[in-house]
Amino acid sequence: MISLYMTHTICFEQPLNEIMRFCLRLEHAYHLLECQFTEQYNSREAIIALCEICHMLERPDLRVKLTKELNRQYENLSKLVQTPGIDTNRLHSTLEMFKYQLDVLHRDNGRFANELRNNEFLHQIKQYQKNPGGLCQFDVPAFQLWCSYPVNQQQMMLQQWLSEIKDIISVTQFLLEVTRQSCSTKKVTAEDSHYQDSLDSNAALQLVQVYLSADYQAYPEVSVGRHGISIHFKRPDFQSRAVQNRDNIEFELRTCKT
């Protein structure tokens, strides 16, 4: 997800495994849905964002994979209890949060948001929104009727539907928060817009963040292997193909390991 870090600075995030990719995609869709409770409300965008979330939650193995990831991180943190100089209060607080999120995952069995995914109204919208040109009024007349409702009535229904996904949102937001807080930070320079460095092959690298001044008018392409990281910076050409930048670029690199 791209977000503002400081004035004129952009954070480019690159997930490095399946769970991180899922968490970031869900965060993005949920953010779009949250925006619909502001003055920028758009009934069409709200429903489409909700349907995208429903689609992401259809995976039957999702609860198992998230449980496995929470347990892995919990076990790794538990090993730090006897480490000299560690903030034990903060560590124990974080471990308790892991236990809480595991309890959240086990409140129910099977797939997440079953009632939401089985909602016939939303199911019809999901079917037609991927058509060329997207969802049209004649595809789902009930959606045209829904859009005619007062905004506060639409938002009340959205809040009710959102209550069905609060558990999965809680778990994924917690995983992202813990991952983002576990980063190593350094300021580096990409000579001729290329940066390369070695990595600790024993560390479970989850996420790479590149903080870059927007003044460079460039974006990073991140590649991570077992032993190293490579970043190429390119300059977009919105009328043709992107080109390799040749400038020296200073940026902040954050590698998040859990």
Residue, then its C-alpha position, 0 to 999 in steps of 0.5 A: m500500500i502506498s501512503l504518505y510518510m512525510t511531506h513529499t515522501i512516498c512509502f512503497e511496500q513490497p510484501l514477500n510472502e503470501i500472508m503479507r500479500f493478503c493482509l495488504r490487499l485486505e487493508h487496501a480494500y478495507h481502507l477504500l470502504e472506510c472512506q465511504f463513511t466520509e463526505q466522499y461517500n459513493s454508494r457504488e464504490a462502497i458496495i464494490a469494495l465490500c464485494e472485493i473483501c468478500h471475494m478475498l475471504e472465500r479461501p477455505d485455508l485462510r483461517v489455518k494459514l493465519t493461525k499458523e503465522l500468529n503461532r510462528q511469530y508468538e513462538n519467536l517472540s517467546k524466545l526473547v523473554q530471557t534476553p538481557g536488556i529487553d523491555t519485558n513489559r512491552l514483550h509480555s503485552t505483545l504476547e498477550m495481544f497474540k493470544y487475543q488474536l488467536d482467540v479471535l480466529h477461533r471464535d468460529n470455524g470454517r470460512f470467514a463472514n459466511e453470512l456476508r458471502n452468502n448474501e444474495f444481493l452482494h452475490q449478484i453484484k459480485q457476479y456482474q461487476k467483473n463484466p466489461g464496463g462493470l456493473c450496470q443498472f439493468d444487471v441488478p435492479a435491486f442495486q439501482l433501488w439500493c442506491s436510491y436510498p438515503v445515504n444514512q440508510q445505506q451506511m447503516m446497512l454497510q456498518q451491519w455488513l462490516s460487523e461480520i468482518k471485524d474479526i479478520i480485519s482485527v487479525t490482519q491489521f495486528l499482523l501488519e502492525v507487528t511486522r511494520q514495527s519490527c523493521s531495521t532502518k537505514k539510509v542508503t544511496a542507489e548509484d545509477s538508480h540501482y541498489q543491492d545488498s546482502l540479507d541474513s538468510n536465517a531471518a524471516l523477512q516479511l516486508v520491504q519498505v522504500y521511503l522515497s522523495a517524490d521529487y525523484q519522480a521515480y518508483p522502485e522495483v524490488s527483488v528479494g532472493r534468499h541471500g540478497i535484495s536488489i532495487h531498481f528505480k525507474r522513471p514512468d512514462f505514462q504515454s509509453r514504457a517506463v525507462q531505467n533511471r540513471d540518477n543517484i537516488e537517496f532513500e530510506l530502506r526498511t526491512c521488516k523481519t518477524 
